[in-house]
Amino acid sequence: MQIDDARAGEIGAELAALARNSYAPYSRFHVAALALTEDGQAFPGVNMENASYGLSLCAETNALAAATTGGGLGRIAAIAIIGGRMEDGELVGDAPVLPCGRCRQLINESASLQGRDIQILAYSGSRRHVERTSINELLPHAFGPGDLE
Ligand SMILES: [Zn+2]
């Protein structure tokens, strides 16, 4: 799946709008993610914190859960992520937000199901910076389904 700069811009706008649904009253760090399939589906997720901090869920985890619910876990070609602090309804921050270790493992599960790499587009809150990488780059020598055979 080729995501050109124009499409990356559209995805960034979708992520920024989605991040307004994030529930992050404790960290105040709002994150949104889209799990994108080759055939144009986009499964959304936002982070969801909890008064019992350890129960908080990442945006990527929720996007992967949505993809699974929709039957798309084995068809994800790319995961796009944005995160930052919210000021007057707009995300701010110039550092691209990359998946945490747990989310990398969850993304790897989808990649393993397909036997292929998954692109990662990491946006800064301001959308001025987009880092393009992949799950194989972020989680080399991963433990996966094949290790249980
Ligand atoms: Zn995470």
Boltz pocket constraint, residues with backbone or C-beta under 6 A from the ligand:
constraints:
  - pocket:
      binder: B
      contacts: [[A, 58], [A, 59], [A, 60], [A, 61], [A, 99], [A, 100], [A, 101], [A, 102], [A, 103], [A, 104]]
      max_distance: 6.0
